[in-house]
Amino acid sequence: MTFSAENLPPELPFPSEVRAVVCCDLDETYIPFSPENRQFGGVGPLEAYLCAEGEKRGILLGWITGTNLSSALRKAEGYISRSPNFLCCSLGTEFYWIKGGKLVPSSSWRKRIEQSGYRRENVDEIVRIIRKNSIQLEKQPDDYQGPYKISFYYRIRKERVRDFEYIGSLARQFQVRALFTKCNPAAGDPSDCYDVEFIPSCCGKDEAVTFLMSEIGISQEAIFAFGDSANDFPMFNRAGHAYLVANADQAAIDIHGHSLEKPYCHGILSIVERI
């Protein structure tokens, strides 16, 4: 079965009353990035539990990921048997509900972006000015680009703090949000770089959590977030409960202070079973 926006596995049961929302990063959290690690991913037991208990317990599960839509679907193909209830991809810039095995774009999310003042040409101008000031940005592969997200690698140099302050102030002038995250080699990134990403001011993993709370009508305490690297911390800051899986980037574990005892979906299930 080839996954597409119109052809996905049936989604997990959607509870009539949502009492908890589980927000999962994709690469190295829900799905192992390396194919040889998929045997350790544990997606089957998590799906089985949610099919048996999720609706009764009021649990909704979705992905909030930096990768774009086509990449997310490609990575899920051959691995998942049930689709999540929602997919927020391209670093929290695209939001879809999954209903009847089809992606349904959220009209209210799209309206947020339309009202934010975001314009792609503003990002192009920001990048032009940055490069004119001798700050080098290398555009990332297509998997990490989206209609409202433009991603670059920044190779670490001693002027990093000053560079990021300048890029951030420039982005604000153009009504764009700039995000800076240390790259995670386990997810295929270079080890000596930061991600520098430009998105609408109303978007991001943290804004996706806020949107879910408003859209569904639940409290922060009802949000359970799972990730593997520092770029999940904005999502963690908005969630009532936040966990790094056991296979998380060590630098992220050092900052967060702890991680789960189990990796990937095994770790997610160890918490979901307690909800």
N, C-alpha and C positions, 0 to 999 in steps of 0.2 A: 504493500500500500504506500503510495507516494503522498506525503502530506502537502496540503495547500490550504489556503484560506477557506475553501469550500469543501475540503475533504480531510477531516481530522477524526481521530478516534472519538467515541462518545465521551463527553466530559464527565467528571466526577459528579455525584448527586448534588443538586443545588437545594440546600435546606429551605423549608418554608419560613423558618425564623433563623436568621444568622446570629449566632452568639459569639463566634470567634472567626477571625480572618487570618489565615496563614500565608505570609508573603515570603516567597523563596527566590533568592538569586538563582540563576540557571547554571552557568559554567562553574564546575568544581563545587557546587552546592547540591542542586537537584540532579544534574547530569554530569558525570565525570568528563573532563575535557579530553583525556587520553582514552582512546578506544579500549586499550588493554585493561583499564580500570573499571570498565562498565560492569564487569562481573561482581565488583564489590559495591555497586551503587545502591542496591536495596530498594529499587523503585517498586518492585512487585509487592512486597509486604506492605509498603505505604499505601499503594493503590487499593490493595485488598482491604486494609483496615478502613480507609475512607469510604469505600463502597458499602461496607457492612455497618459502619458506625457513624460516618460523617453526617448524614442527614439527620439522624436521631440526636446527635450532639450539637447540631447547628454549626458545623465547621465548613467554611468556604476556603478553598486553596487556589492560589495563583502564583504566577511568576512575575517578578519585577527585575528586569535584566538590562545590562548594557548592550548586549548584542542586538542586531536588528532582526526584523521579522523573518526574512528568508533564512537567515542563519539559525535562528531559534527553531524553526520548523525542521530544517535539515538535521540539526543535532538531535532533535526529539525522535526523528524517524528511525524505526527499528529498535527503539529503547522503551518508549512509553506505550502502555495499552489503554490508558485513559487520559484524556486531555484535562488540563487544569480548568478551573471555572473562569479565570480571566488571565490575560496576558498583557503586561505593560512592558514594552520593549524599547530598544534604542535609548537606553538610559532614562526611562520614564518620560518619553516624549510621545509615544503612541499607546493608546489604551483600547483593548478589545475585550468584550465579553465573549465567551464561547458557549454557544447555544445550538443544540442539535448537530454537533460536530462541525459548526461553521463559526468563523470569526465575525463578530458583529461590532463594528467601530462604535465607541461611545460618543454620542453627539454632544453631550455636556463637556466631555474632555476636549473635543475639538473646538468648542466654543471658547473655552479657557484660552487656548492658544491664539485664536483669532483676536481676542480682546487684549492680548499681552503686548502687542506692538512689535512682535518678532518679525524680522525680515531677513531672508537669506543673504541678500546683498550687503546687509550690515555686517554679517560675519566675514564676508569676503573682504570688506574694507578693514575690519579689525586685523585680519591676518596680514593684509598688505602693509599696514602701518607697523605691525610687530616685526615683520621681516625687514622693513626699511630701517628699523632700529637695531638690526644685527642680532635678533633673537631667532634662533632656528627652530622651526616646527616641521616635523615630517608627517605627512598625512598617513593615517592608519589604513589597513586593508578595508575592502568594501564591507566585510561583515560587521564593521563597527561604525558604519555611516548610516544615516537615516534621513528621511525627509525633513526632520527638524533637529538633527544632531550631526555635528561635524567634529571629528575626532583626530587628534594629532599626537605624535610622540614628541616629548621634549627630553633631549639627552641632558643628564644632570651635569651642571657646572657650578662653580663657586658663587655665581651671581643669581642662583635659583630664587632665593627669597625676594630679591629686588625685581627679578623678571616677573614673578607671579603677581607681585603687588601692582606692577605696571599693567600687565595683561588684565587683571581683575578690574582695575579702575577704568581702563579703556572699554571693556565689555559693558560696564554699567552705563557709560556714556551713550552706548548704542542700544540700550534696553535688551541686553543679552546676558545670560548667566554663564559664567566660566567656571568650570570644575577642574580641580587638580588632584590627582590620585597617583600614588606610587604604583608602578606596574607590578603585576603578579606573574612571574615566569611560569608557574604551574598552569596558568590559563593561556599560555602561548605568547605572552608578552616578553619583550626584551628586559633584561635585568637592570640595565643602567638608565632607565627612562621613567618619566612620569606621563600619565595620560593628561592631556589638556583638551577639554571638550567644551564646545559651545552649544547651548540649547536655549529655548525660550525661558524667560525669567520665571514662568509659572510651572515649569517642568522639573523633573528630577525624581530620584527614587524616594526622597522624603515627601515631595509634593504628591506622589502617587498614593502614599499612605494617607495623607491628609484628605485627598480626594475620596478614597475608599470610606473613610470614617464619615464624611459628609454624605456621600451617595447612598450608603447602606444604613446610616443612622446608628453607628456604634461608637463606643468610647475608645480612647487610646489603650485602655487596659485590655481590650478585646483583640488587639493586634499582636500577632506572634511573627517575628521576623527572623529569617535565617540567611546567613551569608558565609563567605569564605575569605573576604579581603576588605581592605580599608574603604573601597568604593561602596561598600554596603553600610558604612557608618551613618551616612545621612538618613537612610531608611531606619536604622537602629534608633536614632535619636527621636524619631516620631512614634516608634512602637512602644507598647507597654512592656513587651518582653522581647529580648534580642539575644540571639545565639550564633556563635561561630561553630561550624561543624568541625569535627576532629582533624580533618585534613586541611584546615584553613592555613593561609599564609602565616608563617611564624611571626612576621612583623605585625600583622593584624592582631594575632593572639596576644603579643606583648603589650599592645596598646589597649586592647579590650580587657585584658586581665585573665581571661579563662576561655575555654572552649568545651564543647560537648565531648563525651567519651567515645562517640561513634561517628564515622564519616558519612557524608552524603545523605541519602534518604534514610539510612539507618538512624542517623542523629536526629533528623526531623521527626521520624516516627517516635523516637524515645520521648519527645516532648508532647507530640500530638496525642499520644495515648493518655496523657494526664489531663487533657482539656475536658 
